[in-house]
Amino acid sequence: MKKLIMALGAALVFAAGSAFAGDSALTADTAKRFVASLPSVETLAESLEAEGRVEEMRFDTEPKAGEEFKPYSKAVMALKAKYPSDYGKLSSAVKPHGFTAEEWGVAGDKVMIAYMALKMDKEDPGAMAQMEAMDPAMLEMMPPEMKAQMERVKAMMATIAAASPEDKKAVAEVEDELDAYMDEQGAGQSTY
């Protein structure tokens, strides 16, 4: 699942845009239900990955400059457009957790941004300052593909840094569960 999160979220390190301005704050209940839904989605994720569909959807889900960082919402939209039967499977998988597929996508975006913000606050609180201190002339000297990637990373970090305190508070209640799930998925990926 960690690999799916990374793939569906355009590796969760390539993004652009602002935080979820105007959206309502995430609740602890929604965060808990999202985390509880992850194992239900895992079988579908593994199937999509095995069939190369995650890779086929990468262009649709990878953020473009100036777009908001919404990896789950974009993945749901791409799934609905390209693979309607798999979209139906996703809808069925998340329904017992109280979500439509679209609601699940929005919840996933908010949970993962807040989760990454908590991690950045704890593990690398100076990362944003380092990114902001980057000399723009240095960026101009990079090859176009690397420059675009750096611009997306910088924008994603700004989105993460702007995560609302309410969202971070809600996700803090499930941080241990998310850590455990990510660790479990990471261990599973390393055996391949």
KEBA-50176 format. One line per field, with one value per residue: x, z, y of N, C-alpha, C, O in turn; chain. Coordinates in nm, 2 decimals, decimal comma. Example, Ala and Ser with C-alpha at 12.3 -4.5 7.8 and 13.67 -1.06 7.14 Angstrom:
% KEBA-50176
n.X: [1,32	1,28]
n.Z: [0,78	0,71]
n.Y: [-0,57	-0,22]
ca.X: [1,23	1,37]
ca.Z: [0,78	0,71]
ca.Y: [-0,45	-0,11]
c.X: [1,32	1,29]
c.Z: [0,78	0,79]
c.Y: [-0,33	0,00]
o.X: [1,42	1,34]
o.Z: [0,85	0,80]
o.Y: [-0,33	0,11]
c: [A	A]
//
This chain:
% KEBA-50176
n.X: [0,08	0,20	0,35	0,15	0,04	0,24	0,27	0,00	-0,02	0,15	0,41	0,41	0,59	0,60	0,45	0,21	0,08	-0,17	-0,27	-0,56	-0,75	-1,04	-1,17	-1,35	-1,23	-1,05	-1,18	-1,12	-1,26	-1,31	-1,04	-0,97	-1,15	-1,06	-0,80	-0,87	-0,98	-0,78	-0,66	-0,88	-0,87	-0,64	-0,62	-0,73	-0,55	-0,31	-0,38	-0,42	-0,17	-0,02	-0,12	-0,03	-0,17	-0,15	0,08	0,00	-0,19	-0,04	0,03	-0,21	-0,25	-0,02	0,08	0,06	0,24	0,12	-0,11	-0,32	-0,21	-0,34	-0,34	-0,49	-0,76	-0,72	-0,64	-0,87	-1,04	-0,91	-0,92	-1,20	-1,25	-1,09	-1,10	-1,37	-1,49	-1,30	-1,32	-1,57	-1,52	-1,35	-1,53	-1,70	-1,53	-1,47	-1,71	-1,82	-1,68	-1,79	-1,77	-1,80	-1,64	-1,53	-1,54	-1,37	-1,13	-1,09	-1,06	-0,83	-0,64	-0,63	-0,56	-0,31	-0,16	-0,16	-0,04	0,22	0,30	0,31	0,52	0,73	0,75	0,85	1,07	1,23	1,23	1,35	1,34	1,17	1,26	1,52	1,45	1,32	1,54	1,69	1,88	1,74	1,88	2,02	1,83	1,75	1,97	1,94	1,86	1,57	1,37	1,46	1,44	1,16	1,07	1,19	1,05	0,80	0,84	0,91	0,67	0,50	0,60	0,54	0,27	0,24	0,35	0,16	-0,05	-0,34	-0,37	-0,59	-0,63	-0,39	-0,40	-0,62	-0,51	-0,30	-0,41	-0,43	-0,18	0,01	-0,11	-0,10	0,17	0,24	0,11	0,23	0,49	0,45	0,37	0,59	0,78	0,68	0,71	0,98	1,05	1,02]
n.Z: [0,00	0,07	-0,16	-0,34	-0,24	-0,28	-0,56	-0,66	-0,56	-0,71	-0,64	-0,41	-0,37	-0,57	-0,65	-0,67	-0,59	-0,37	-0,02	0,11	0,08	0,21	0,23	0,46	0,79	0,87	1,04	1,34	1,34	1,06	0,97	1,11	1,00	0,73	0,76	0,85	0,62	0,45	0,44	0,30	0,05	-0,04	-0,19	-0,44	-0,51	-0,54	-0,75	-0,96	-0,98	-1,05	-1,30	-1,44	-1,44	-1,26	-1,34	-1,60	-1,53	-1,42	-1,56	-1,55	-1,28	-1,18	-1,05	-1,21	-1,28	-1,08	-1,00	-0,74	-0,47	-0,47	-0,45	-0,40	-0,47	-0,74	-0,83	-0,79	-0,97	-1,22	-1,22	-1,24	-1,49	-1,66	-1,59	-1,53	-1,41	-1,21	-1,06	-0,96	-0,79	-0,61	-0,50	-0,37	-0,19	-0,01	0,08	0,32	0,51	0,53	0,32	-0,01	-0,32	-0,41	-0,18	-0,02	-0,16	-0,12	0,16	0,18	0,06	0,24	0,48	0,42	0,36	0,60	0,76	0,64	0,70	0,98	1,00	0,87	1,05	1,27	1,19	1,00	1,05	0,94	0,67	0,49	0,51	0,40	0,14	0,06	0,07	-0,15	-0,42	-0,68	-0,93	-0,94	-0,98	-1,24	-1,38	-1,40	-1,57	-1,79	-1,71	-1,45	-1,33	-1,34	-1,18	-0,93	-0,89	-0,85	-0,62	-0,44	-0,43	-0,34	-0,08	0,03	0,03	0,22	0,44	0,49	0,59	0,78	1,13	1,25	1,09	1,12	1,39	1,40	1,25	1,40	1,59	1,47	1,39	1,49	1,40	1,12	1,09	1,16	0,96	0,73	0,77	0,77	0,51	0,38	0,45	0,33	0,06	0,03	0,02	-0,24]
n.Y: [-0,12	0,12	0,17	0,21	0,44	0,61	0,59	0,65	0,90	1,05	0,98	1,11	1,31	1,48	1,76	2,03	2,35	2,50	2,47	2,31	2,54	2,68	2,44	2,22	2,15	1,85	1,58	1,38	1,15	1,11	1,08	0,84	0,66	0,67	0,56	0,31	0,21	0,16	-0,12	-0,24	-0,14	-0,23	-0,48	-0,41	-0,21	-0,36	-0,52	-0,33	-0,23	-0,46	-0,51	-0,30	-0,06	0,15	0,27	0,35	0,54	0,74	0,98	1,11	1,15	1,27	1,57	1,89	2,19	2,46	2,33	2,20	1,99	1,70	1,40	1,16	1,23	1,29	1,04	0,89	1,02	0,97	0,69	0,65	0,76	0,61	0,34	0,22	-0,01	-0,08	0,15	0,11	-0,11	0,02	0,20	0,02	-0,09	0,11	0,20	0,06	0,20	0,43	0,61	0,77	0,70	0,94	1,10	0,95	1,00	1,27	1,27	1,11	1,28	1,50	1,36	1,25	1,47	1,61	1,42	1,40	1,66	1,65	1,46	1,60	1,82	1,69	1,54	1,68	1,98	2,20	2,18	2,32	2,58	2,55	2,48	2,72	2,88	2,82	2,92	3,10	3,12	2,89	2,70	2,77	2,68	2,41	2,10	2,09	1,89	1,82	2,07	2,12	1,91	1,99	2,23	2,13	1,98	2,18	2,33	2,13	2,10	2,35	2,33	2,12	2,24	2,43	2,29	2,26	2,34	2,20	1,98	1,85	1,79	1,61	1,40	1,34	1,18	0,94	0,88	0,69	0,45	0,49	0,51	0,24	0,10	0,20	0,12	-0,16	-0,20	-0,11	-0,29	-0,52	-0,44	-0,45	-0,71	-0,80]
ca.X: [0,00	0,29	0,39	0,03	0,02	0,35	0,24	-0,12	0,01	0,26	0,52	0,39	0,69	0,59	0,32	0,21	-0,05	-0,19	-0,34	-0,70	-0,82	-1,19	-1,23	-1,37	-1,13	-1,06	-1,21	-1,05	-1,34	-1,28	-0,91	-0,98	-1,22	-0,97	-0,69	-0,93	-1,02	-0,66	-0,65	-0,99	-0,83	-0,51	-0,63	-0,75	-0,42	-0,22	-0,43	-0,39	-0,02	0,02	-0,17	0,04	-0,26	-0,10	0,18	-0,08	-0,26	0,06	0,02	-0,33	-0,24	0,10	0,05	0,12	0,27	0,01	-0,22	-0,32	-0,16	-0,46	-0,31	-0,60	-0,87	-0,69	-0,64	-1,01	-1,10	-0,85	-0,98	-1,34	-1,25	-1,02	-1,13	-1,49	-1,52	-1,22	-1,38	-1,68	-1,45	-1,30	-1,65	-1,75	-1,43	-1,47	-1,85	-1,84	-1,61	-1,87	-1,72	-1,81	-1,50	-1,48	-1,52	-1,25	-1,02	-1,07	-1,01	-0,70	-0,56	-0,61	-0,49	-0,17	-0,09	-0,14	0,06	0,35	0,33	0,35	0,65	0,82	0,76	0,93	1,19	1,31	1,16	1,42	1,34	1,10	1,35	1,62	1,39	1,30	1,67	1,75	1,91	1,67	1,97	2,06	1,72	1,76	2,08	1,91	1,80	1,43	1,30	1,49	1,38	1,02	1,06	1,22	0,94	0,68	0,87	0,90	0,53	0,44	0,65	0,47	0,13	0,25	0,38	0,04	-0,15	-0,41	-0,35	-0,70	-0,61	-0,27	-0,45	-0,70	-0,42	-0,21	-0,48	-0,41	-0,04	0,07	-0,17	-0,05	0,31	0,25	0,06	0,33	0,60	0,41	0,37	0,73	0,85	0,62	0,76	1,12	1,07	1,00]
ca.Z: [0,00	0,07	-0,30	-0,41	-0,19	-0,35	-0,70	-0,69	-0,52	-0,79	-0,55	-0,29	-0,36	-0,68	-0,64	-0,68	-0,55	-0,23	0,06	0,08	0,12	0,20	0,27	0,60	0,86	0,88	1,18	1,39	1,29	0,92	0,96	1,16	0,89	0,62	0,79	0,86	0,48	0,37	0,40	0,21	-0,08	-0,08	-0,30	-0,56	-0,54	-0,59	-0,89	-1,05	-1,00	-1,13	-1,44	-1,50	-1,45	-1,18	-1,43	-1,70	-1,47	-1,36	-1,62	-1,50	-1,13	-1,15	-1,05	-1,30	-1,21	-1,05	-0,95	-0,60	-0,44	-0,44	-0,51	-0,40	-0,55	-0,88	-0,87	-0,80	-1,10	-1,33	-1,21	-1,28	-1,63	-1,74	-1,55	-1,45	-1,32	-1,09	-0,98	-0,89	-0,69	-0,51	-0,43	-0,29	-0,08	0,09	0,13	0,46	0,60	0,53	0,21	-0,15	-0,37	-0,41	-0,04	0,02	-0,22	-0,05	0,29	0,17	0,04	0,37	0,58	0,39	0,37	0,74	0,80	0,59	0,78	1,11	0,98	0,84	1,17	1,37	1,14	0,93	1,06	0,86	0,52	0,41	0,51	0,31	0,01	0,03	0,06	-0,27	-0,51	-0,81	-1,04	-0,94	-1,04	-1,38	-1,44	-1,40	-1,70	-1,78	-1,64	-1,31	-1,28	-1,32	-1,06	-0,81	-0,87	-0,79	-0,48	-0,36	-0,42	-0,25	0,05	0,07	0,06	0,34	0,55	0,51	0,65	0,89	1,26	1,28	1,02	1,19	1,52	1,37	1,20	1,52	1,66	1,40	1,34	1,52	1,31	0,99	1,09	1,16	0,83	0,63	0,80	0,73	0,36	0,33	0,47	0,23	-0,06	0,03	-0,01	-0,38]
ca.Y: [0,00	0,24	0,19	0,27	0,58	0,69	0,60	0,73	1,04	1,09	0,96	1,20	1,41	1,57	1,82	2,18	2,42	2,55	2,38	2,30	2,66	2,68	2,31	2,21	2,08	1,71	1,53	1,26	1,03	1,08	1,03	0,70	0,58	0,66	0,47	0,18	0,17	0,12	-0,26	-0,27	-0,09	-0,29	-0,58	-0,34	-0,14	-0,46	-0,56	-0,22	-0,23	-0,58	-0,49	-0,18	0,05	0,26	0,34	0,41	0,66	0,83	1,11	1,18	1,17	1,35	1,71	1,98	2,32	2,54	2,26	2,16	1,86	1,62	1,27	1,06	1,28	1,27	0,90	0,85	1,07	0,89	0,55	0,66	0,79	0,51	0,20	0,23	-0,13	-0,07	0,26	0,05	-0,19	0,11	0,25	-0,09	-0,12	0,22	0,22	0,02	0,29	0,56	0,71	0,74	0,70	1,08	1,14	0,88	1,07	1,40	1,24	1,07	1,40	1,57	1,28	1,23	1,60	1,64	1,32	1,44	1,78	1,60	1,40	1,71	1,90	1,61	1,48	1,78	2,10	2,31	2,15	2,42	2,70	2,51	2,49	2,86	2,95	2,78	3,03	3,08	3,10	2,75	2,63	2,80	2,60	2,27	2,06	2,12	1,79	1,83	2,20	2,10	1,83	2,07	2,32	2,06	1,95	2,30	2,36	2,03	2,13	2,46	2,27	2,05	2,34	2,50	2,20	2,33	2,28	2,11	1,86	1,78	1,74	1,50	1,30	1,30	1,07	0,81	0,88	0,56	0,35	0,52	0,47	0,10	0,05	0,23	0,03	-0,29	-0,20	-0,09	-0,42	-0,61	-0,40	-0,48	-0,85	-0,83]
c.X: [0,09	0,33	0,27	0,02	0,12	0,31	0,11	-0,11	0,12	0,39	0,52	0,51	0,69	0,45	0,33	0,08	-0,05	-0,26	-0,48	-0,78	-0,97	-1,25	-1,25	-1,26	-1,16	-1,10	-1,14	-1,13	-1,31	-1,14	-0,90	-1,04	-1,13	-0,86	-0,75	-0,96	-0,90	-0,65	-0,76	-0,95	-0,71	-0,52	-0,65	-0,62	-0,32	-0,26	-0,40	-0,24	0,03	-0,01	-0,11	-0,05	-0,22	0,00	0,10	-0,15	-0,16	0,05	-0,10	-0,32	-0,12	0,06	0,13	0,15	0,14	-0,12	-0,21	-0,27	-0,28	-0,44	-0,42	-0,72	-0,84	-0,69	-0,78	-1,07	-1,04	-0,90	-1,12	-1,34	-1,19	-1,06	-1,25	-1,52	-1,43	-1,26	-1,49	-1,63	-1,40	-1,42	-1,70	-1,66	-1,44	-1,61	-1,87	-1,77	-1,68	-1,83	-1,78	-1,67	-1,45	-1,45	-1,39	-1,12	-0,98	-1,01	-0,87	-0,60	-0,53	-0,54	-0,34	-0,09	-0,06	-0,04	0,20	0,39	0,38	0,49	0,76	0,85	0,86	1,06	1,28	1,24	1,23	1,41	1,28	1,19	1,47	1,57	1,37	1,43	1,74	1,76	1,83	1,76	2,01	1,95	1,72	1,86	2,05	1,85	1,64	1,35	1,33	1,44	1,23	0,99	1,09	1,11	0,82	0,71	0,86	0,75	0,46	0,48	0,57	0,32	0,14	0,27	0,25	-0,08	-0,21	-0,38	-0,46	-0,68	-0,49	-0,32	-0,53	-0,61	-0,33	-0,28	-0,46	-0,27	0,03	0,02	-0,12	0,10	0,32	0,21	0,17	0,45	0,58	0,42	0,51	0,81	0,80	0,68	0,91	1,15	1,06	1,13]
c.Z: [0,00	-0,08	-0,37	-0,37	-0,27	-0,50	-0,73	-0,65	-0,59	-0,71	-0,43	-0,27	-0,47	-0,68	-0,66	-0,62	-0,41	-0,15	0,03	0,13	0,11	0,23	0,42	0,66	0,87	1,02	1,21	1,34	1,14	0,90	1,00	1,05	0,77	0,64	0,79	0,72	0,41	0,34	0,30	0,07	-0,13	-0,19	-0,43	-0,61	-0,60	-0,73	-0,99	-1,08	-1,08	-1,27	-1,51	-1,51	-1,37	-1,27	-1,54	-1,65	-1,42	-1,43	-1,57	-1,36	-1,10	-1,16	-1,16	-1,23	-1,20	-1,00	-0,80	-0,59	-0,39	-0,50	-0,51	-0,48	-0,70	-0,92	-0,88	-0,94	-1,22	-1,33	-1,27	-1,44	-1,71	-1,72	-1,47	-1,36	-1,20	-1,00	-0,90	-0,77	-0,57	-0,43	-0,33	-0,17	0,03	0,14	0,28	0,56	0,59	0,42	0,08	-0,20	-0,37	-0,27	0,02	-0,04	-0,15	0,09	0,28	0,14	0,17	0,47	0,55	0,39	0,51	0,80	0,76	0,67	0,91	1,10	0,96	0,97	1,27	1,31	1,06	0,93	0,98	0,71	0,44	0,40	0,41	0,16	-0,03	0,01	-0,07	-0,37	-0,64	-0,93	-1,05	-1,01	-1,19	-1,45	-1,46	-1,53	-1,68	-1,69	-1,49	-1,25	-1,25	-1,20	-0,93	-0,79	-0,81	-0,65	-0,39	-0,33	-0,32	-0,10	0,11	0,11	0,20	0,46	0,58	0,56	0,77	1,02	1,30	1,21	1,08	1,32	1,50	1,33	1,31	1,59	1,60	1,35	1,37	1,43	1,17	0,98	1,08	1,02	0,72	0,65	0,75	0,58	0,31	0,35	0,37	0,09	-0,08	0,00	-0,15	-0,45]
c.Y: [0,13	0,27	0,25	0,41	0,66	0,70	0,68	0,87	1,10	1,09	1,04	1,30	1,50	1,63	1,97	2,23	2,45	2,45	2,39	2,42	2,64	2,54	2,30	2,13	1,93	1,68	1,41	1,14	1,00	1,03	0,88	0,61	0,56	0,55	0,33	0,12	0,12	-0,03	-0,30	-0,24	-0,16	-0,39	-0,51	-0,27	-0,24	-0,51	-0,46	-0,21	-0,34	-0,57	-0,37	-0,06	0,17	0,34	0,41	0,54	0,76	0,97	1,18	1,22	1,26	1,49	1,79	2,11	2,40	2,47	2,22	2,02	1,78	1,48	1,17	1,10	1,26	1,13	0,85	0,90	1,00	0,75	0,55	0,68	0,67	0,37	0,20	0,11	-0,13	0,04	0,20	-0,04	-0,10	0,16	0,14	-0,11	-0,01	0,25	0,18	0,11	0,43	0,66	0,67	0,74	0,85	1,13	1,08	0,95	1,20	1,37	1,20	1,18	1,47	1,49	1,28	1,36	1,63	1,54	1,36	1,57	1,74	1,54	1,50	1,79	1,82	1,58	1,58	1,91	2,22	2,29	2,26	2,55	2,67	2,53	2,63	2,93	2,92	2,90	3,00	3,06	2,96	2,67	2,65	2,72	2,45	2,23	2,07	2,02	1,80	1,96	2,18	2,02	1,91	2,17	2,25	2,02	2,07	2,34	2,26	2,06	2,25	2,42	2,20	2,14	2,42	2,42	2,27	2,26	2,18	1,98	1,78	1,72	1,62	1,38	1,25	1,18	0,94	0,79	0,74	0,45	0,37	0,48	0,31	0,04	0,08	0,14	-0,11	-0,30	-0,19	-0,22	-0,52	-0,57	-0,45	-0,63	-0,89	-0,82]
o.X: [0,05	0,33	0,29	-0,01	0,09	0,32	0,11	-0,17	0,18	0,46	0,61	0,52	0,78	0,36	0,43	-0,02	0,05	-0,30	-0,53	-0,86	-1,02	-1,37	-1,18	-1,19	-1,27	-1,05	-1,09	-1,07	-1,30	-1,12	-0,84	-0,99	-1,13	-0,84	-0,69	-0,97	-0,92	-0,62	-0,74	-1,00	-0,68	-0,43	-0,58	-0,58	-0,25	-0,17	-0,35	-0,20	0,11	0,06	-0,14	-0,02	-0,25	-0,01	0,14	-0,18	-0,21	0,05	-0,09	-0,38	-0,12	0,01	0,24	0,08	0,06	-0,22	-0,10	-0,29	-0,31	-0,51	-0,45	-0,78	-0,93	-0,73	-0,81	-1,14	-1,11	-0,93	-1,16	-1,42	-1,24	-1,06	-1,25	-1,58	-1,47	-1,25	-1,51	-1,69	-1,42	-1,42	-1,74	-1,70	-1,41	-1,62	-1,93	-1,80	-1,63	-1,86	-1,81	-1,58	-1,33	-1,35	-1,31	-1,02	-0,87	-0,92	-0,78	-0,49	-0,41	-0,45	-0,26	0,02	0,05	0,04	0,29	0,51	0,48	0,58	0,87	0,96	0,94	1,16	1,41	1,20	1,16	1,47	1,33	1,20	1,51	1,64	1,40	1,44	1,85	1,67	1,85	1,72	2,04	1,98	1,69	1,85	2,12	1,79	1,59	1,26	1,24	1,39	1,19	0,90	1,01	1,08	0,76	0,62	0,80	0,72	0,38	0,40	0,54	0,27	0,05	0,21	0,24	-0,19	-0,14	-0,36	-0,44	-0,70	-0,50	-0,27	-0,52	-0,63	-0,29	-0,21	-0,49	-0,24	0,10	0,10	-0,09	0,14	0,40	0,27	0,20	0,51	0,66	0,47	0,55	0,89	0,88	0,71	0,95	1,26	1,09	1,14]
o.Z: [-0,06	-0,11	-0,46	-0,45	-0,31	-0,56	-0,82	-0,70	-0,54	-0,70	-0,35	-0,16	-0,48	-0,71	-0,66	-0,61	-0,33	-0,21	-0,06	0,22	0,00	0,26	0,49	0,60	0,87	1,12	1,12	1,30	1,11	0,82	0,94	1,03	0,71	0,56	0,75	0,70	0,31	0,22	0,22	-0,03	-0,25	-0,28	-0,53	-0,72	-0,70	-0,81	-1,10	-1,19	-1,17	-1,36	-1,63	-1,57	-1,41	-1,27	-1,58	-1,73	-1,38	-1,35	-1,55	-1,32	-0,99	-1,26	-1,19	-1,13	-1,29	-0,97	-0,75	-0,68	-0,27	-0,59	-0,61	-0,55	-0,78	-1,03	-0,97	-1,00	-1,31	-1,44	-1,35	-1,50	-1,82	-1,80	-1,34	-1,25	-1,09	-0,88	-0,78	-0,66	-0,46	-0,30	-0,22	-0,06	0,14	0,24	0,35	0,68	0,65	0,43	0,05	-0,13	-0,33	-0,25	0,09	0,03	-0,12	0,13	0,37	0,20	0,20	0,54	0,63	0,43	0,55	0,88	0,85	0,70	0,96	1,19	1,02	1,00	1,33	1,39	1,06	0,83	0,95	0,63	0,33	0,30	0,33	0,08	-0,15	-0,06	-0,10	-0,39	-0,71	-1,02	-1,16	-1,08	-1,27	-1,57	-1,53	-1,60	-1,57	-1,61	-1,40	-1,14	-1,15	-1,12	-0,84	-0,67	-0,72	-0,56	-0,28	-0,22	-0,24	-0,01	0,23	0,21	0,28	0,57	0,69	0,57	0,85	1,03	1,37	1,27	1,10	1,36	1,57	1,37	1,31	1,65	1,66	1,27	1,28	1,38	1,10	0,88	1,00	0,97	0,64	0,55	0,69	0,52	0,21	0,26	0,32	0,01	-0,19	-0,03	-0,19	-0,57]
o.Y: [0,23	0,39	0,34	0,50	0,77	0,81	0,77	0,96	1,19	1,19	1,04	1,36	1,59	1,57	2,03	2,15	2,44	2,34	2,45	2,41	2,60	2,54	2,37	2,05	1,89	1,74	1,33	1,04	0,89	0,93	0,80	0,50	0,46	0,47	0,23	0,00	0,05	-0,06	-0,39	-0,30	-0,16	-0,39	-0,55	-0,28	-0,21	-0,53	-0,49	-0,19	-0,32	-0,62	-0,34	0,04	0,28	0,46	0,52	0,63	0,87	1,07	1,31	1,32	1,32	1,54	1,76	2,14	2,41	2,53	2,22	1,94	1,79	1,44	1,10	1,02	1,21	1,09	0,77	0,82	0,96	0,70	0,46	0,62	0,64	0,28	0,18	0,12	-0,17	0,03	0,23	-0,04	-0,13	0,17	0,17	-0,14	-0,04	0,32	0,25	0,11	0,52	0,78	0,55	0,78	0,87	1,20	1,14	0,97	1,23	1,44	1,24	1,19	1,50	1,55	1,29	1,36	1,67	1,58	1,35	1,58	1,80	1,57	1,50	1,83	1,88	1,59	1,56	1,96	2,31	2,37	2,29	2,61	2,76	2,58	2,67	3,03	2,97	2,97	2,90	2,99	2,91	2,57	2,56	2,69	2,38	2,31	2,07	2,06	1,79	1,97	2,23	2,04	1,89	2,20	2,31	2,03	2,06	2,38	2,30	2,05	2,25	2,47	2,22	2,13	2,47	2,46	2,32	2,14	2,08	1,87	1,66	1,61	1,52	1,27	1,13	1,10	0,83	0,70	0,69	0,37	0,27	0,42	0,26	-0,05	-0,01	0,09	-0,18	-0,40	-0,25	-0,25	-0,60	-0,67	-0,48	-0,67	-1,00	-0,84]
c: [A	A	A	A	A	A	A	A	A	A	A	A	A	A	A	A	A	A	A	A	A	A	A	A	A	A	A	A	A	A	A	A	A	A	A	A	A	A	A	A	A	A	A	A	A	A	A	A	A	A	A	A	A	A	A	A	A	A	A	A	A	A	A	A	A	A	A	A	A	A	A	A	A	A	A	A	A	A	A	A	A	A	A	A	A	A	A	A	A	A	A	A	A	A	A	A	A	A	A	A	A	A	A	A	A	A	A	A	A	A	A	A	A	A	A	A	A	A	A	A	A	A	A	A	A	A	A	A	A	A	A	A	A	A	A	A	A	A	A	A	A	A	A	A	A	A	A	A	A	A	A	A	A	A	A	A	A	A	A	A	A	A	A	A	A	A	A	A	A	A	A	A	A	A	A	A	A	A	A	A	A	A	A	A	A	A	A	A	A	A	A	A]
//
